[in-house]
Amino acid sequence: MQVCLASTSPARLMLLRQAGIEPRTLAPDVDEDAVIAQVEAAEGRRLDADEHVRLLARRKAADVARRVAAEDPGFDGIVIGGDSMFEIGGEILGKPHSAVEATRRWQAMRGRTGMLHSGHSVIRVNGAGVSADAHAVAAASVSFAADVTDAEIDAYVASGEPLHVAGAFTIDSLGGPFIQRVEGDPSTVVGMSLSTVRRLARELGVEWTDLWNRT
């Protein structure tokens, strides 16, 4: 039973490897901003955080599943797609991309608690093509230390780590010491809830232990 991760996220890859799975990785060809704008325009409203991450996870997994089914008829397994957004004080935060924005966020987040929303999409693919799919959103609350100094924020931002991750923080690397508490599945905050992916795989008739391929 094979696994293809519809992402090039080092954090998601690390999680699967730690769980005994060495997946193929394939970057989805999805314009995230355009997808959200199109759906919001069609529905005449803003998507909430859960809807946002669920939609993008589904689109990413679907794009990669179609390509895998077309290019590798021998593929027999699942494709996993994911997306994450951080919500705090009613504001939905994706990747900050700039040092100025990352600094602003950290100055506003210290001493507060927000919610990390993680969308998951699992698609069953075999020689007959795409046969079934399952989707879910997991969430975990994240509380930041109140005593994080401006100097620590400047040093963390200068490392470059927070610029390209949802919410401008990580829990499994340099950002971990600035996080005081996590409530929920910790792997959700890293980038993908492993317990959620396991449940979705089982809904598609795939046992998690059949995916183990690392020795």
C-alpha positions, 0 to 999 in steps of 0.5 A: 500500500503506497502513500503520496503526500500532496505537499512539499512541507518538511514538517508534514514529511517529518511527521509521516516518517516518524510514524513509519511511513516514507511517502512519495511527495508531489507538490500540488498545482493549486493557486490557493488565493485564486481558489478561495477568491473564486469560492467566496465570490460565488457564495457571496461571503467570507469562508471561515477557517475550517471551510478555508483549510478543508477546501484547500486540502481537498483541492491539493489532494485532488490535483495530485491524485489525478496526476498520480492516477494518470501517470502511474497506473500501478499506484495502489494506495492513498494521496494525502493533502493538507492545509493549515491556518491560524486564527486568533482574535477573529483574524485568520492568519496564513503564512506571513511571508515578510519579516515585518508581518511576522514581527507584527504578529508575534508582538500581537500574539504573545500572552494570548491563545489562538486556534490552529485549524488543519484541513485533511483530505485523503483520496484512495487511488488504484489502477482504476483511478480515483475511487473514494475520498474522505475529508476532515478538519482538526483543531488545536489551541496554542497559548504563547508565553507572555514574557517573550521579549522584542529581542527574542521576536527579532531574533526568531524572525531573523532566523527566517523560520516563521516567514513560511509557516501558518501563523508565523510559528512552529512548535517542533523547531525554534518557535517551540520554547515560546509556546506555553501550552497546546491543547489538542493533537500536537501533530495538528500544530506541526502541520497534520493530525496523524490521528485524523489521517489514520481515521480518514484512511480507515474510512476508505478501507485502508489500515494504518499499519498497512502503510508502514514502510520504514525500517 
